[in-house]
Amino acid sequence: MRTVPQTRKDVPMALVMITADQFPEGTSRYTLAMAKCLCEARTPATPLHDDVPLPSPSILQALINLVQGRMVEYLADRICREFEIGDLGARTRIVTVLLGVFSDELFALFRTKITQQPSLVVDLARRIVRKEVQPHHRPTDTTLRQPVDRLFPAIFRKYFDYRNLGALLRLMETEAHIQRIILESMLVTHLANPAKRERIMAIMEDDEEGIVSSLFMRYIKEGAVEYLERMVESGAWRDDQRDRARKLALLRGRAG
């Protein structure tokens, strides 16, 4: 089990060399890799002063990728928490979808800023590493259940220009592949009847345009899995599907 490093009280955390084996159990692999890159960029005796030369181009590029990956992973964590998804496999699949679908748009401004100021990614990596090396206290009387719930929204606002993280999360939840992952995970957790689960999943498999997954997500938000189950059992979902398809056709100019 990893342990939190014991540091001298008179030495600022910014000047302490943090290695991957010092993090709490369950720390993100992106953060562990950031710590490794930062260690490789200098000797342990070198403090983190502003005048320290930049790491090599290869380490800088690695840090850019790792910071982006950690930010996407945080978004996936937030989505999983919202829908009470504890399956690590589902979380990994959501990260993969986010990286594949949203990465270019999500990180465009960030990459521009890094081009103008390469040291920025080093500073961000240090902030993330310092925050996540601390023990994870999760008080039950607040929605800020992890220290990163303060850090990452602040980074999104300052460096990615996403001031409304909730709106960004809602946008990502509209992506059909992410919706399917959420729905499948919730069905496995909350619907005990395997035949009913397979029936709903089969309906989603036949959904080529993402209309059904979007519709079923609405049912989940309105009344949880039980409501989705009732709509499928009654067949009422088909009327909603046809209505949504008709509206989509109108938007695309294909009505007639």
Secondary structure, DSSP 8 states (H G I E B T S, - for coil): --------TTS-GGGS---GGGS-TT--HHHHHHHHHHHHTS-TT----TTS----HHHHHHHHHHHHHHHHHHHHHHHHHHTT---HHHHHHHHHHHHHHTHHHHTHHHHHHHHH-THHHHHHHHHHHHHHTS-----TTSS--STHHHHHHHHHHHHS----HHHHHHHHTTSHHHHHHHHHHHHHHH---HHHHHHHHHHHHT-SSSHHHHHHHHHHHHHHHHHHHHHHHHTHHHHHHHHHHHHHHHHTT---
